[in-house]
Amino acid sequence: MSIISAIYESENGYKLEYKLQGNLLGKPVVFFHGFGSSYSLVEYDLHLLNHYNFYIISINRPGYGRSSLLKRYTLSEFIYVVRELLQFLQIKKVDLIGWSAGGLYAQVFKKLCPDYVNSLSLISSAVPFNTGSAKAVLPFQWRFIRFINMHMSPLARFYFKRISKSLEKNKEKTIDKAIAAMEPEDKKILSSPLFRDNLIKSTEEAYDNDGLAVYYDALAMMENISIDYDNDAKIYIWQGNKDDIWPEKTTLYFKKIYKQSQYMLVENEGHLLIQSKMKDILDKIN
């Protein structure tokens, strides 16, 4: 059992930070992190990974952590770099876990690299921002972010820069303010000192580049790309009924579109159910 953090330099010189956790002779699972937080947020139990014979490949998007900052990129461009990494690691098949905005990246990976995918697990997932009927189920706050990013991007840039400066000035106060606005179910998870520390670290890694990583991440998610809704891979959809970030109606959209998927609505769980229900998530994949 091991934890390895490394940098992969792509063919075009781009540096991609990734972390391997678990038994490296086991079955690989690729994890796509959420928006505004790096891969450091989610804590994996190595004993649990050993039990299921999994190892997790967590990947930081451009500008998050030690990954190179890219001023402009698309969902598709990033996915092809992830594919390069898998080829470098000599991996031919993976299971995918996409949490929050990472669910959008995971879906695009499935569309562009279907031969690599055994299963897709969408956890509290984002829906496509510019794809047909998905726009109709966007929550109000995400419709607003979509409008700002597409039509008033300098304002979005200012907003993320302001968060970055706030973290530099007083990270504890900034994080406490964010936690105060969360649902009680998520606050309970964050009552763990370890997970709170992970939240602070992952938020700092997201906003270290003057907020530019989050800004360009948001722009990348505006890409107008159709999602592949065929049923050639197992699809698991997880949703907390108390999630106020990507609420139930968004994942009901996935339930309708991915007709052969398994849908798990979890009572009394919020947006951070990926942490509290990790055993169940891995059990489904297994």
Summary of the structure (lengths in Angstrom):
residues: 286
radius of gyration: 17.5
end to end distance: 18.3
largest distance: 48.8
contacts: 969
relative contact order: 0.16
helix: 48%
strand: 19%
